[in-house]
Amino acid sequence: MNKIPPVDLTRQYKLIQEEANSAVLDILNSGHYIGGEAIANFEQEFADYIGVTQCVSCNSGTDALFLALKALNIGEADEVITTAFSFFATAEVVSRVGAKPIFVDIDPHTFNLNLAQIEQAITPHTKAIIPVHLFGQPVNMTALMAIAKKHNLYVIEDCAQATGAAWGQNKIGSIGHVGCFSFFPTKNLGACGDGGAITTNDLAIAKQARILKEHGSPSRYRHDFIGINSRIDAIQAVILTVKLRYLDYWNEQRQKAADYYHQLLQPISCLKLPQALPGGNSVWNQYTICLAEHCSTNRSNGDITARRERIKQNLQQKGVISMIYYPIPLHLQPVYQNLGYQKGQLPAVEQAAQQVLSLPMFPGILPVEQEQVAYALKDCLLEVEHLV
């Protein structure tokens, strides 16, 4: 029995080993480790790939979101609408700039923002919307941009899990006013450390973000704003430049793996499989299933979370390492209890938090490994649910 991890970065490295090693050694020999040509080259190539005129690299996807909000002058007394089903950073940055996150529910089929609920959350204080292209699935940006235009709101795309995804003919990160990317190693385009970027067609936004990421300094030793230190280093930039050439190939592998999971798991009636919206091109950062409530007629809804944990543990015993993203919704996080959200207020989010399970997904995962995952999952459901 082989052990199948959630992600295997060594397979990527083996493919690019010679190119990446050479690029890194060139940087080490150059002595230029911060800034310089390596950074400028990556920013230009990434901007071209996304289909925008401006790319501002930074230290992380979290900093990208923070810098975008600051560059748009969003702060005290402002509100930003976003999803409650995402990594904490999506809401954290809103709070960090002094604004208030306003959480809305999700579409249970895609796990993305329920666009039908956005307008009712808009108030005179609303300044922006942060859609999260969760698990690599793009939000319906046509509909979202129409809402934003109607209400004169900024759209900051959280693209952390969806580099290379598209809505229609346009890459995500090129449709909103700003796109924010994470290059954390497990992302579709991952560095060998932290990294992030902002993409935009607005020169003024890019210029302000560049100043803010350098301690608010437009020129050396002059500081016009209170900024932060948020730079990507040259070694990460050249690694990302090498990896960018393989991104579409790796995303195609993810798509094939998702298709095969669909085929393997479709017969299991008590699983809800992820769905991509027509018009969107998902890049499948995660393959996330839902364990439906009706698997067993002998169990109450209160057993959902415990049942999922038993299935997860049983999978691990069979060599399959699964993950849970995200067990505590943002509106129910302890730090946000002062916002006044109550349990049951965002039912689709809360249900997803109890039921989701992400299966191993990465470029180069073998069909035989996916078959092992599927067979192990079927066995676990039989063991836990007593489905005979």
C-alpha positions in Angstrom: 0.0 0.0 0.0 1.5 3.3 -1.1 1.1 6.5 1.0 -0.6 9.2 -1.0 0.0 12.8 0.4 -2.4 15.7 -0.2 0.3 17.2 -2.4 3.7 16.0 -3.7 6.0 18.9 -4.6 8.9 16.7 -5.4 7.4 15.6 -8.6 7.3 19.2 -9.8 10.9 19.7 -8.8 12.1 16.6 -10.7 10.7 18.0 -13.9 12.3 21.4 -13.5 15.4 20.5 -11.5 18.0 21.4 -14.0 16.5 24.7 -15.0 15.6 25.7 -11.4 19.0 24.8 -10.0 20.8 26.8 -12.8 18.6 29.8 -12.2 19.2 29.8 -8.4 22.9 29.3 -8.8 23.0 32.3 -11.2 21.3 34.4 -8.5 23.7 33.2 -5.8 26.7 34.0 -8.0 25.4 37.4 -8.9 25.2 38.7 -5.4 21.8 40.5 -6.2 19.4 38.8 -3.8 16.8 41.5 -3.4 15.2 43.5 -6.2 16.9 43.8 -9.6 16.4 42.2 -13.0 15.1 38.9 -11.7 12.2 40.6 -10.0 11.4 42.8 -13.0 11.5 39.9 -15.4 9.1 37.8 -13.3 6.7 40.7 -12.8 6.6 41.3 -16.6 6.2 37.6 -17.5 3.4 37.1 -14.9 1.6 40.3 -16.0 1.7 39.0 -19.6 0.4 35.6 -18.5 -2.5 37.0 -16.6 -3.2 39.5 -19.3 -2.7 42.8 -17.5 -0.3 45.7 -17.8 0.9 45.8 -14.2 2.3 43.2 -11.7 3.6 44.1 -8.3 5.3 41.3 -6.5 5.3 41.0 -2.7 6.0 38.8 0.2 2.8 36.7 0.3 -0.8 36.4 -0.8 -1.9 38.0 2.5 0.3 41.0 1.8 -1.1 41.3 -1.7 -4.6 41.6 -0.3 -3.5 44.1 2.3 -1.6 46.2 -0.2 -4.6 46.2 -2.6 -6.9 47.5 0.1 -4.4 50.1 1.2 -3.8 51.2 -2.4 -7.5 51.7 -2.8 -7.6 53.8 0.3 -10.0 51.4 2.1 -9.9 51.8 5.9 -11.8 53.1 8.9 -15.6 53.1 8.7 -15.5 51.2 5.4 -17.1 47.7 4.8 -15.9 45.0 2.5 -18.1 42.1 1.4 -16.6 38.7 1.2 -17.1 35.0 1.8 -17.1 33.3 5.2 -15.7 30.1 3.7 -12.1 30.9 3.0 -8.7 31.0 4.7 -8.5 33.5 7.5 -6.3 35.9 5.6 -9.2 37.0 3.3 -11.0 38.6 6.2 -7.9 39.3 8.4 -6.6 41.9 5.9 -9.9 43.8 5.9 -9.6 44.1 9.7 -5.9 45.0 9.5 -6.7 48.1 7.4 -9.4 49.1 9.9 -12.4 48.2 7.7 -15.2 45.8 8.6 -15.6 42.4 6.8 -19.2 41.7 5.9 -19.8 38.0 5.3 -22.3 36.5 2.9 -23.2 32.8 2.2 -21.9 30.6 -0.5 -23.3 28.6 -3.4 -23.2 25.1 -2.0 -22.3 23.7 -5.5 -19.2 25.7 -6.1 -18.3 26.9 -2.5 -17.9 30.4 -3.9 -19.8 33.6 -3.1 -23.6 33.4 -3.5 -23.9 36.4 -5.8 -27.7 36.5 -5.2 -27.0 37.6 -1.6 -24.4 40.4 -2.3 -26.8 43.3 -3.0 -28.7 42.9 0.2 -25.4 43.1 2.1 -24.5 46.5 0.5 -24.7 49.6 2.7 -23.6 53.2 2.3 -20.3 52.1 3.9 -19.5 49.3 1.4 -16.4 50.1 -0.6 -15.4 46.7 -2.1 -16.1 43.1 -2.7 -13.5 40.3 -2.3 -14.5 37.2 -4.3 -12.4 34.2 -3.5 -11.9 31.7 -6.4 -11.9 28.9 -3.9 -10.2 25.6 -4.6 -9.4 26.8 -8.1 -13.0 27.4 -9.2 -13.6 30.9 -10.7 -16.4 33.0 -9.5 -18.9 34.2 -12.1 -17.1 37.5 -12.7 -19.5 38.7 -15.4 -22.3 38.8 -12.9 -20.1 40.1 -10.1 -18.6 43.0 -12.1 -22.1 44.0 -13.1 -23.1 44.3 -9.4 -20.0 46.2 -8.6 -20.5 48.6 -11.4 -24.1 49.2 -10.5 -23.1 50.1 -6.9 -19.7 51.8 -7.7 -17.7 49.2 -5.8 -14.1 48.0 -6.1 -13.5 44.3 -6.8 -10.4 42.7 -5.4 -10.0 39.1 -6.6 -8.5 36.7 -4.2 -6.8 34.4 -6.6 -4.6 32.6 -4.1 -5.9 29.1 -5.1 -6.6 29.7 -8.7 -3.6 30.9 -10.7 -4.3 30.1 -14.3 -8.1 29.8 -14.0 -10.3 31.7 -16.3 -13.7 33.2 -16.6 -14.7 33.2 -20.2 -11.7 34.3 -22.2 -10.1 36.2 -19.4 -7.7 34.9 -16.7 -8.8 35.5 -13.2 -6.8 38.4 -11.7 -7.4 40.5 -14.9 -11.2 41.1 -14.5 -11.6 42.9 -11.2 -9.9 46.1 -10.3 -7.1 44.2 -8.6 -6.0 40.5 -8.5 -4.2 39.1 -5.5 -2.1 36.0 -5.8 -0.3 33.7 -3.4 2.8 31.7 -4.4 2.8 29.6 -1.3 4.4 26.2 -2.3 1.2 24.3 -2.5 -0.5 26.8 -4.8 -0.8 26.1 -8.6 2.1 28.4 -9.1 4.2 27.9 -6.0 7.5 29.2 -4.9 10.0 27.4 -2.7 9.0 29.7 0.1 6.5 32.6 0.5 5.6 35.0 -2.2 2.7 36.9 -3.7 1.7 39.4 -6.3 -0.9 42.1 -7.3 -2.1 42.3 -10.8 -4.0 45.3 -12.3 -4.5 47.4 -15.4 -4.6 50.6 -13.2 -1.2 52.2 -13.2 -2.1 54.4 -10.2 -3.1 51.3 -8.1 0.2 49.6 -9.0 2.3 52.7 -8.3 0.7 53.1 -4.8 1.2 49.4 -4.0 4.8 49.6 -5.0 5.3 52.6 -2.6 3.4 50.9 0.2 5.4 47.6 0.0 8.7 49.6 0.4 7.9 51.2 3.7 5.7 53.9 2.0 8.8 55.2 0.3 8.6 56.6 -3.3 12.4 57.3 -3.2 15.2 56.3 -0.9 14.9 57.7 2.7 11.7 59.6 1.8 8.5 58.2 3.3 5.1 59.6 2.3 3.0 56.8 3.9 3.1 54.3 6.6 3.9 51.2 4.6 5.3 47.7 5.2 8.3 45.7 4.1 6.9 43.2 1.6 9.4 42.0 -1.0 9.8 38.8 -2.8 13.5 37.8 -3.0 15.3 37.1 -6.3 15.7 33.4 -5.7 11.9 32.9 -5.4 11.4 35.1 -8.5 13.6 33.0 -10.7 12.1 29.8 -9.4 8.6 31.2 -10.2 9.8 32.3 -13.6 10.9 28.8 -14.4 7.7 27.3 -13.0 5.5 29.7 -14.9 6.5 28.1 -18.2 5.0 24.8 -16.9 1.9 26.2 -15.3 -0.6 25.4 -18.1 0.8 21.9 -18.4 0.4 21.3 -14.7 -3.1 22.8 -14.7 -4.1 20.5 -17.5 -2.8 17.5 -15.4 -5.0 18.8 -12.6 -8.0 18.9 -14.9 -7.4 15.3 -16.1 -7.1 14.2 -12.5 -10.4 15.9 -11.6 -12.1 14.3 -14.5 -10.8 10.9 -13.4 -12.0 11.5 -9.8 -15.4 12.4 -11.2 -15.5 9.1 -13.1 -14.3 7.0 -10.1 -16.5 8.7 -7.5 -19.7 9.4 -9.4 -21.3 6.0 -8.5 -21.1 6.8 -4.8 -24.5 8.2 -4.0 -23.7 9.7 -0.6 -20.9 12.0 -2.0 -21.5 15.4 -3.5 -18.8 16.1 -6.0 -17.4 19.5 -6.9 -19.0 21.3 -9.8 -17.5 23.9 -12.1 -19.8 26.7 -13.4 -20.4 26.8 -17.2 -18.2 29.6 -18.5 -15.4 29.0 -16.0 -12.2 27.1 -16.3 -11.2 25.6 -13.0 -7.6 24.8 -12.2 -8.4 22.4 -9.3 -6.1 23.5 -6.6 -8.2 21.1 -4.4 -10.6 18.4 -5.3 -13.1 18.8 -2.5 -16.0 16.5 -1.9 -19.0 16.8 0.5 -20.0 13.9 2.7 -23.8 14.1 2.3 -26.0 14.0 5.4 -28.2 11.1 4.0 -25.4 8.5 3.8 -26.9 6.6 6.7 -30.5 6.7 7.8 -29.4 5.8 11.3 -27.4 8.9 12.0 -28.5 12.4 12.9 -27.2 15.7 11.5 -25.3 16.2 14.7 -22.9 13.3 13.8 -21.7 14.9 10.6 -18.4 16.3 11.8 -17.5 13.3 13.9 -18.4 11.0 11.0 -16.1 13.0 8.7 -13.3 12.7 11.2 -13.7 9.0 11.4 -13.6 8.7 7.6 -10.5 10.9 7.5 -8.7 8.8 10.1 -9.7 5.6 8.3 -8.4 7.0 5.0 -5.1 7.7 6.7 -4.8 4.2 7.9 -5.2 3.1 4.3 -2.4 5.4 3.2 -4.6 8.3 1.9 -4.0 11.7 3.5 -7.0 14.0 3.1 -7.5 17.6 4.3 -10.3 19.7 5.7 -10.6 23.2 4.4 -12.1 24.9 6.4 -13.6 23.5 9.6 -14.5 26.8 11.3 -16.2 29.4 9.1 -14.9 33.0 9.3 -18.1 34.4 10.8 -17.9 32.0 13.7 -14.2 32.5 14.4 -13.6 33.7 18.0 -11.9 36.9 16.9 -15.1 37.9 15.0 -17.7 37.3 17.6 -17.9 41.1 18.1 -19.4 41.4 14.6 -22.6 39.8 15.8 -23.0 36.8 13.5 -24.9 33.9 14.9 -24.6 30.2 14.2 -27.2 29.3 11.5 -27.0 32.7 9.9 -24.9 31.4 6.9 -26.3 27.9 6.5 -24.5 26.9 3.3 -21.1 27.9 4.7 -21.7 26.1 8.0 -22.9 23.0 6.2 -19.8 23.0 4.0 -17.5 23.4 7.0 -19.0 20.3 8.5 -19.0 18.1 5.4 -16.1 19.0 3.1 -13.1 16.7 2.6 -10.2 17.4 0.1 -8.7 14.4 -1.6 -5.0 14.2 -2.8 -4.7 16.5 -5.8 -1.5 17.6 -7.5 0.2 17.6 -11.0 1.6 14.1 -11.6 -0.8 12.2 -9.4 -1.1 8.8 -11.1 -4.4 7.1 -12.1 -3.4 4.1 -10.0 -3.0 6.5 -7.0 -6.4 8.0 -7.6 -7.9 4.5 -7.8 -6.4 3.7 -4.4 -8.0 6.9 -3.1 -11.4 6.0 -4.5 -11.3 2.4 -3.3 -10.1 3.5 0.2 -12.9 6.1 0.4 -15.5 3.5 -0.6 -14.2 1.1 2.1 -14.2 3.9 4.7 -17.8 4.7 3.9 -18.8 1.1 4.3 -16.9 0.9 7.6 -18.2 4.1 9.0 -21.7 4.2 7.6 -22.4 0.5 7.6 -23.6 0.7 4.0 -23.9 -2.9 3.0 
